[in-house]
Amino acid sequence: MIALSNKSIKKLIGSSVAATALCASGAFASPVITAYKVDADIKHIGVESSHWRKAKETEIIAYPQTTIHLNDKKANTLNDGNKAKKVKVKALTDGQNIAFKLEWADKTQSIQSGNAIKNTEFPDGFAVQFAAKYDDPLKLPYIGMGSVDRPVMVYLQKAVAKLFEPNGNGEIDKQVNRANSPYFQKDLEKFDIDVAHLARRSYQKAFVAEGFGSMTEIKDKSSEFLMDMKYKKSAFSTSGWEGSVVRPLNDEYVKIYNDPIPVAFAVWDGDKMNRDGLKHLSTWIIVEFDGVASNDKLKKEFDKPLNNANVKTGEELMKTHCASCHNYGKVNEAASAYMAPNLSNIGGYSTTPYLIESIREPHNAIVPGYNANAHSNFAWHYGDRASGMTSAMPAFDYLTEQEVLDIVGYLKTLKAEVE
């Protein structure tokens, strides 16, 4: 296998070809979010804080994640043909912390009860993801779970009803059944007050991950953060959620300085039985700090437009080299649905360098595939995390640099329409 160096990737992205190429440029440009500086302490900021008025709103797009379908016919039917979602994002910093606020439309408010049986109720939710290592813009972590030696931090909140467990140990012996209770009116009122003040917060968790199967919750309080989530009903426009997260600029997992950083966003729709990988996901989005002069290479090299990619040629090359294993868009006849990742929205949540690397060095970011027992004929990788994993996809190192560029140009067009 021929390893592709950063120099080679840069050459691929920046190479020049004939002027007759079908340009695939402006449509792929990613937005930039600006983190505005405020004088006040934002460590405990929520979605309704007046400080958000200082920040400029940036619209990003989250695409349906279609790499793998759940083993759930009803959920798959509900999400068939999902369109991309607009998510409005603001960012603030006080010099010690950084905060993000998200707004997205959702006509149905889905809140999971505190004692719901798994897989019977599904809450709305959102997540903000940080790349722990981002010094090399051509080697950012795989979106969603990170990749080996490229960890991510994920902050996740779900809309889960409060559960009364004042000691924080998950004990629910003080729950009250309002339909069958010895409590009188004043006792119930007191109970409601206790719940409001002492109940467990709605689901808020922080995870660190370094590839599929490695996602681990941080429970030792080494990652301080605060999340907030509120549903806004509207009679004049589409109702939806507001969510926020705040974390220190620096901790042992992610160190953020004044240079641009990559951040990604995800939202879940409980009414459509969204959970796990069934969600809407953005690509890596650059966040820069207002008023800070930076010459950071991340901003210069990150996901450059493919000015010289011939999309039509790339489409033909995909049919020749990829369609026998991958489903994508309307191309789903040759390959089994379980043979390889579905690429239907890969252009929405994957960066140009990642796609190039995946073609040349597919073992660097491995998607685990379906249950090996259920689909034993369709292994997506060999080995395990302990011994090392190798992708079942061969390295297409025999393709020319221009052919890879053309394929990536076409892949970047594979994404759902925006609702």
C-alpha positions, 0 to 999 in steps of 0.5 A: 500500500502506498501511503499518501503524505500531507504534501501529496494531499495538498498537491491533490487539492491544489493541482491545476488541470485544463480550463474545460473542467467542470468547476465544483467550487463555491458550493462547497465552501464551509461557513465560518463561525465567529466567537465574540468576546464578552466581559462577563463570566459565561461559565453558567450561560444558558440559551436565554442569556442576554449575552447572546445578543452580542454574537452574530448568527451563522447558518450551518447545514446538518445532513442526514447521516446515512452511512449505516441504517439501523436494524429498525424498519419503522425508524428507517421508513420514518427517515427515508428521504430526510432533507438537510436541516438548517441550524443557526449557531452563535458563539461566545467567549469570555477568555476562559470559556467558550459557549455555543448556542444552536437553534433548529426547527422541529415541529414536534417536541419529543421529551423522554420520560425519566423512567422510559423503557429503552427503545420505546421513547426517543427524545430530541437532542443535540451535540457539539463535537470538538477535535482534540487534535487539529494542528494538521488540517488534512488529518482531522478526526472522522466526524462522529466518533473520531479516529485512531490517534485523532480523538474527539470530545462530544457534548450531548444533551437529550430532552429527558424529563427530570427525575427526582434523585436528590443524592445523584445516585440514581435512586428513585424511591421518592417518586410520587404516583400522582394518581395513587398517592397519600400526598395532599395538595400542599404535599404535592406542591412541596414535592414539585418544588423539590423536584424543580430544585433537586432533580437530576438534570435532563440528560447531559453527558460528555464523551471522549472517542478515538474511533468507532467502539471507543466512545467513553463517558467522562464521569470523573468531572475532569471535563467541566461543562454545562448544557441547556435546552428549551423548546420554543413554540411559535404560532407565526413560524416553525417551532423548534429547539434552542440548545447551548453548551459552555466549556473551558477553553482548555482542559486535559482533553481539548486545548483551545487558543486564539487560533481557529478551531474545528467544531461539528454539530448534530441534532436528533428528532425523537418523533422520527425515532432518531438515536445513535447514528440516526441523526443530522450531522454537520461537517467540521466548521471553523470557529475563529475568535473576533478581533484576533489576528491569526495566520493559522493554517487550519483556516487556510487549508481547511476544506479548500474548494475543488476549483479543478475537479471535473464532476462529470468525470468523477461520476463515471469513475465512481461507477467504475471503481465504487458502485460495486460496493457502495450505494449512493444517491440513486446508484443502489443496484450493484451493491448489497446495502450491507456491503459498504458505507452508504455514501448518499450524504457523504458530501454534506458531512465530510471534508475534502481531505478526509475523502481523499485520505479515505480513497488512498488510505481507507484503513485510517478511519474505519467504520465498523459495519453491520453486526458481523453475526447477522451479516457475516459475508460483509465484513467492513474491516479485519482485526480488532482495536487490540491487534489493529484494524485494516479496512476491507476496502482496498487502497486506490493508490493506482488512481492518478491525482486528477482522478482522485480529485474528480471522484472527490468533486463528485462525492461532494455533490452527494447530499440531501436538499435543504428543507 
